[in-house]
Amino acid sequence: MNDVPPTSIAEIEAFARRHGLTTLTPEHLARMAELADKVAATARALPRMPSKEDEPAHGFRVPQS
């Protein structure tokens, strides 16, 4: 498995600026940095379909009401 370096505060600040999150407090940014690695690891663990044409229809089911 690849060792991914932890997300830095500078990366989170840049992310926040790119997405218009300019009013976040330093505490919010620190919490985002704490969670970023867990979110990335979870995303990497999601199964991917072999072809883009298969996603997401074959991976997700919509319950019938």
Rosetta silent file (secondary structure, phi, psi, omega in degrees, C-alpha in Angstrom):
SEQUENCE: MNDVPPTSIAEIEAFARRHGLTTLTPEHLARMAELADKVAATARALPRMPSKEDEPAHGFRVPQS
SCORE:     score description
SCORE:     0.000 S_00000001
   1 L     0.000  144.219  179.794    0.000    0.000    0.000 S_00000001
   2 L   -76.182  139.423  173.235    1.210    3.508   -0.751 S_00000001
   3 L   -85.902  115.800 -179.907    2.114    5.749    2.129 S_00000001
   4 L   -99.382  125.933 -179.800    0.156    8.944    1.642 S_00000001
   5 L   -65.287  147.709  179.434    1.502   11.938    3.554 S_00000001
   6 L   -61.355  150.711  179.329   -0.968   13.547    5.974 S_00000001
   7 L   -71.762  131.183 -178.823   -2.943   16.506    4.725 S_00000001
   8 L   -90.333  161.797  175.871   -1.395   19.789    5.835 S_00000001
   9 H   -60.423  -38.219  179.330   -3.187   22.881    7.066 S_00000001
  10 H   -61.036  -40.004  177.556   -1.850   24.732    4.000 S_00000001
  11 H   -65.257  -40.690  178.967   -3.553   22.202    1.713 S_00000001
  12 H   -66.440  -40.633  177.759   -6.818   22.567    3.620 S_00000001
  13 H   -61.931  -42.794  178.502   -6.597   26.369    3.457 S_00000001
  14 H   -64.388  -41.823  177.294   -6.043   26.189   -0.321 S_00000001
  15 H   -59.486  -47.350 -178.993   -8.967   23.766   -0.658 S_00000001
  16 H   -60.728  -43.025  178.494  -11.206   26.095    1.357 S_00000001
  17 H   -62.652  -44.296 -179.072  -10.242   29.105   -0.801 S_00000001
  18 H   -60.473  -31.005 -175.712  -10.900   27.166   -4.034 S_00000001
  19 L  -103.085   13.004  174.879  -14.368   26.233   -2.816 S_00000001
  20 L    74.114   20.171 -179.617  -15.321   29.653   -1.443 S_00000001
  21 L   -92.662   62.148 -171.671  -15.101   28.640    2.212 S_00000001
  22 L   -84.454  -10.800 -177.222  -13.508   31.913    3.216 S_00000001
  23 L  -102.423    9.472  179.393  -15.319   32.407    6.533 S_00000001
  24 L   -70.564  142.464  178.413  -14.149   29.212    8.225 S_00000001
  25 L   -79.628  163.154  175.375  -12.385   29.645   11.532 S_00000001
  26 H   -57.269  -32.175  178.110   -8.923   28.196   12.198 S_00000001
  27 H   -66.195  -40.723  177.219  -10.650   25.559   14.358 S_00000001
  28 H   -62.878  -44.034 -179.993  -12.822   24.503   11.402 S_00000001
  29 H   -64.036  -39.133  178.055   -9.792   24.262    9.142 S_00000001
  30 H   -64.159  -40.533  178.530   -7.923   22.197   11.737 S_00000001
  31 H   -66.415  -39.495  176.309  -10.874   19.821   12.017 S_00000001
  32 H   -60.585  -41.794  179.082  -11.033   19.514    8.225 S_00000001
  33 H   -63.516  -38.782  177.468   -7.342   18.612    8.201 S_00000001
  34 H   -62.397  -41.188 -174.946   -7.978   15.940   10.859 S_00000001
  35 H   -83.348  -21.639 -173.188  -10.807   14.413    8.831 S_00000001
  36 H   -57.385  -42.322 -178.254   -9.257   14.717    5.360 S_00000001
  37 H   -68.572  -37.333  177.705   -7.092   11.612    5.668 S_00000001
  38 H   -67.310  -41.171  178.583   -9.978    9.491    6.960 S_00000001
  39 H   -64.755  -43.540  179.202  -12.227   10.698    4.150 S_00000001
  40 H   -63.664  -41.273  179.058   -9.543   10.000    1.538 S_00000001
  41 H   -64.716  -40.178  177.850   -8.925    6.496    2.924 S_00000001
  42 H   -64.519  -42.721  179.297  -12.638    5.744    2.838 S_00000001
  43 H   -63.718  -38.781  178.315  -12.898    6.986   -0.746 S_00000001
  44 H   -66.245  -26.455 -178.074   -9.937    4.834   -1.788 S_00000001
  45 H   -83.055  -13.084 -179.885  -11.659    1.775   -0.270 S_00000001
  46 L   -67.665  135.765  178.587  -14.869    2.184   -2.299 S_00000001
  47 L   -67.036  141.782  179.529  -15.175   -0.403   -5.048 S_00000001
  48 L  -114.558  141.993  176.784  -14.812    0.987   -8.543 S_00000001
  49 L   -75.978  150.356 -178.489  -16.425   -0.375  -11.672 S_00000001
  50 L   -66.397  -21.726 -178.077  -14.054   -1.435  -14.462 S_00000001
  51 L  -131.734  140.634  178.185  -15.680    0.995  -16.901 S_00000001
  52 H   -60.333  -30.746 -178.696  -16.988    4.538  -16.396 S_00000001
  53 H   -65.400  -20.705 -179.720  -20.074    3.595  -18.393 S_00000001
  54 H   -85.003  -14.663 -175.944  -21.019    1.165  -15.611 S_00000001
  55 L   -96.187  152.705  -14.974  -20.989    3.753  -12.833 S_00000001
  56 L   -88.959    2.704 -171.347  -22.908    4.492  -10.711 S_00000001
  57 L   -54.578  -38.663 -177.002  -25.942    2.497  -11.892 S_00000001
  58 L   -84.599  -13.486 -178.066  -24.429   -0.911  -11.136 S_00000001
  59 L   -97.818  -20.635 -175.530  -22.942    0.114   -7.815 S_00000001
  60 L  -126.368  139.097  178.598  -25.896    1.845   -6.215 S_00000001
  61 L  -111.064  139.884  176.821  -29.468    0.702   -5.830 S_00000001
  62 L  -103.713  119.804 -178.658  -32.444    3.038   -5.516 S_00000001
  63 L   -66.896  142.384  177.402  -35.115    1.616   -3.239 S_00000001
  64 L   -83.300  133.602 -179.047  -38.574    1.400   -4.694 S_00000001
  65 L   -84.951    0.000    0.000  -41.200    3.340   -2.708 S_00000001
